[in-house]
Amino acid sequence: MEKKPQVIAKEQKVAELQELFANSQAVFLTDYRGISVAEDVKLRAKMREAGINYLVAKNTLIKIACNNYGSNELDSYLNGPTAIAFAEDPVAAAKILSDFVKESKKTQIKAAMLSGKLIDAQGVEDLAKLPSREVLLAQVAGAFAAPMSSFAGVTAGILRQLVTVVDKVREQKSA
């Protein structure tokens, strides 16, 4: 018996979602009820700029893909209109979604999964308050560089003192 085109399309969507689950560090579920087309286009553009896959899918397809991936953590959040975001940088996605929720006041973050761990909406808000990955890396690099720059400063100070002492000795000998 041949499969109907609708069944084939659903199976392809589940396979796509499963692949996105497997290749993402974080997954965010949002309720997109009441968002205008203009707001949705703006949100999608911000997500695309940040390299985040953001799409709307049927809850049953998301549930099947998530369960096939090996997790049923998000099942209880899959009700009502659901949009899903797959991100490599969880902080960037949390910031974009959090800012959008504050700006639009029409939608809400349902939950997220970060490296296989469930995070509620408050946890996503807390995640959004963290500095971006680039800032964190810069802070770590700065922490590593600080002792080296201190050492360089001390070494330069010692050299300046040595030059001053040698200069004074030269002045005394010539006088």
C-alpha positions in Angstrom: 0.0 0.0 0.0 1.4 3.4 -1.0 1.7 6.2 1.6 -0.3 9.3 1.2 1.5 12.5 0.4 0.4 14.0 3.8 2.0 11.1 5.6 5.2 11.4 3.7 5.3 15.1 4.4 4.8 14.5 8.1 7.5 11.9 8.2 9.9 14.3 6.5 9.0 17.0 9.0 9.6 14.6 11.9 13.0 13.6 10.4 13.9 17.3 10.0 13.0 18.1 13.6 14.9 15.0 14.8 18.0 16.2 13.0 17.6 19.7 14.5 17.3 18.2 18.0 20.4 16.2 17.4 22.5 19.1 16.1 21.5 21.8 18.6 22.9 22.8 22.0 19.5 24.3 23.0 15.9 24.0 22.1 13.3 26.7 23.0 9.6 26.4 22.9 7.4 29.5 22.7 3.8 30.3 22.5 3.3 32.5 19.4 -0.4 33.2 19.9 -1.4 36.8 19.0 1.8 37.7 17.1 1.3 39.9 14.0 2.9 38.9 10.7 5.2 41.9 11.0 6.3 40.9 14.4 6.9 37.3 13.3 8.9 38.5 10.3 11.0 40.7 12.6 11.6 37.8 15.1 12.5 35.4 12.3 15.0 37.9 10.8 16.7 38.3 14.2 16.8 34.5 14.7 18.3 34.0 11.2 21.0 36.6 11.8 22.0 34.8 14.9 22.1 31.4 13.1 19.1 30.1 15.0 16.6 27.8 13.3 13.1 29.0 14.2 10.0 27.4 12.9 6.4 26.5 13.7 5.4 22.9 13.8 2.5 20.8 15.0 2.8 19.7 18.6 2.4 16.1 17.7 5.2 16.2 15.2 7.5 18.0 17.7 6.6 15.4 20.4 7.3 12.5 18.0 10.7 13.9 17.0 11.6 14.7 20.6 10.7 11.2 21.8 12.5 9.6 18.8 15.5 11.7 19.8 15.3 10.2 23.3 13.6 12.7 25.4 10.1 13.3 26.6 10.9 16.3 28.8 9.1 18.8 26.6 5.9 16.8 26.2 4.0 18.7 29.0 4.7 22.0 27.3 3.4 21.0 23.9 0.0 22.5 24.0 -1.5 25.5 22.1 0.3 27.2 19.2 4.0 26.3 19.5 7.1 27.7 17.8 10.4 26.0 18.3 13.9 27.5 18.1 17.1 25.4 17.7 20.3 27.1 18.7 24.0 26.5 19.0 24.4 29.6 21.2 21.8 29.2 24.0 22.5 32.7 25.5 21.9 34.5 22.1 18.6 32.6 21.5 17.5 33.3 25.1 18.3 37.0 24.7 16.4 37.3 21.4 13.4 35.5 22.7 13.3 37.2 26.0 13.6 40.7 24.4 10.8 39.8 22.0 8.5 38.6 24.7 9.1 41.9 26.7 8.6 43.9 23.5 5.5 42.2 22.2 3.8 41.3 25.5 1.7 38.9 23.4 3.7 35.7 23.6 5.6 33.8 26.2 8.5 31.3 26.5 7.2 27.9 27.5 10.4 26.0 28.2 13.8 25.1 26.9 16.1 22.2 26.8 19.8 22.9 27.3 22.1 20.0 26.6 19.3 17.6 27.5 18.3 19.4 30.7 14.8 21.0 31.0 14.7 24.7 31.8 11.5 26.5 32.7 10.6 30.0 31.4 12.3 31.7 34.5 15.5 29.7 33.7 15.4 31.0 30.2 15.1 34.6 31.5 18.1 34.0 33.8 20.0 32.6 30.8 19.2 35.7 28.8 20.9 37.8 31.5 24.2 36.1 31.0 26.8 37.8 28.8 27.1 36.5 25.3 29.6 33.8 24.4 32.0 36.3 22.9 31.9 38.4 26.0 32.5 35.4 28.2 35.4 34.3 26.1 36.9 37.8 26.2 36.6 37.8 30.0 38.4 34.5 30.2 41.1 35.7 27.9 41.4 38.9 30.0 41.7 36.8 33.1 44.6 34.8 31.5 46.2 38.0 30.1 46.1 40.0 33.4 48.9 38.1 35.1 51.0 38.4 31.9 50.4 42.1 31.6 51.2 42.6 35.3 54.4 40.6 34.8 55.3 42.8 31.8 54.6 45.9 33.8 56.8 44.8 36.7 59.6 43.8 34.3 59.4 47.1 32.5 59.5 48.9 35.9 62.6 47.0 36.9 64.3 47.8 33.6 63.4 51.5 34.0 65.0 51.5 37.5 68.1 49.7 36.2 68.5 52.3 33.4 68.0 55.1 36.0 70.7 53.6 38.3 73.1 53.1 35.4 72.5 56.6 34.3 73.2 58.0 37.8 76.4 55.9 38.1 77.5 57.3 34.7 76.8 60.8 35.9 78.8 60.3 39.1 81.8 58.9 37.3 81.8 61.7 34.8 81.6 64.4 37.5 
